[in-house]
Amino acid sequence: MKIIGHRGARGIARENTLTGIKKAIEHGVDEVEFDLRVTADKVVILHHDPYITDGNGKKLTISQSTYNELRAHKPDLATFKSVLQNIGHPIPYYIEIKPDEPTQPIIDIIETYLKKGWKPNYFLLASFSQNTLLELHQQLPQITKVINESWSSLTATRRAKALGTKRISMNSQWLWFGFVKAMSRQGWQLSAYTLNSPIKAHRWKKHGLYGAITDYPDLMDE
């Protein structure tokens, strides 16, 4: 079973930061997940929500703000490029692209690193949006796509077949051991998010769970 750090290692470090990603790697994760969004000046940053809230409660919409404007309110705001430049590729990056984000700035960065000699398997591209994944697949067909789906296995498998992938991630609160076993027997590589119980993770591992996306990789060390 793969241990996948969620937003870096958000249970033990600030999420979607260089520090969080490094912390996940320190705890031996197999992959590290983080979220990408694109600023008004087309800088690709790590952030989950569509806005940044500063210490005074002011919200800045990412798509309508420049990187420098956002960083003034969040000094540790990381860019996708800074992750690749400063951390390299010790493990695969499970990259979640949020729905409706422009994909071309993300594609351009990945293509630049592929030309530098990085391998396609250094990246995984995930989204809840099928349109986003289709756009990515059109230009980066060699990189594995991950279907993010909340609860419907029918929707998840249909989407996966359209993209030629076996990787599916689903909300752990809707999963049970019989479902995990059935998906594994059908050849799907099912990961559960956000799975923070080591007991449940190891129980589901016995039934074929492919990956545990967790806030606490320190608790999942095997």
C-alpha positions, 0 to 999 in steps of 0.5 A: 500500500502506498502512503501518500502525503496529503497537501504535503503533510498537513497534520504536522506542517503547514499544508501546500508548502515546501516545508510540508512536502519536505516533512512528508518525504522525511517520513518516507511517503511513497508519493506526495500530494499537493494542490495547484492554482494559477494566479492572475499573472499566470504563476502556478502556486500551491494552494487548496482554496480559490482564495487566500485569507490573511491574518486580518481575515481579508480574502484575496481571490487567487485568479484575480490577484498577482503572485506578489500580491498574494505572497505579501499576505502569505509569505510561505506561498510556494510556487510549482517551480520552487518545488521542482527546483528546490526539492527535485524528484525524490518521489512522484508528485501527485498533483491535484489541479483544481476545476476551472484552473487554466491548464496551460501554465501547468503543462508548460512547466511540466514540459520544460522539466521533461525536456530537462530529462525528468521522467513522466513517472515523476508526476501524477496528474489528478483532478475532480474535473474530467475536462481538466484531465482531458485537457492535460491528457491531450498534451501530456498523454505519457503522464498517469492521470488520477481520477478524484471522485467523491463517492460514485464508483460508476462515475470514477471507473467510467472516467478512468476508462476514458483516460486509460488509467487505473488510478482512482482516489475516493473519499474514505468516508464512503468506503468499506472493506468489501468495496475496497476488495471488489475494486482491487479484484477488478484491477483498479488502483484505489486510494482513499482520502483523507485516511488518518487511521493507521488501523483502518489503513492497514485493515484495508491494505489487507483487502487490496487498498492501493494507497492511503492519502493521509495528513499524518504520514508519521503515523503511517510509517511502516 
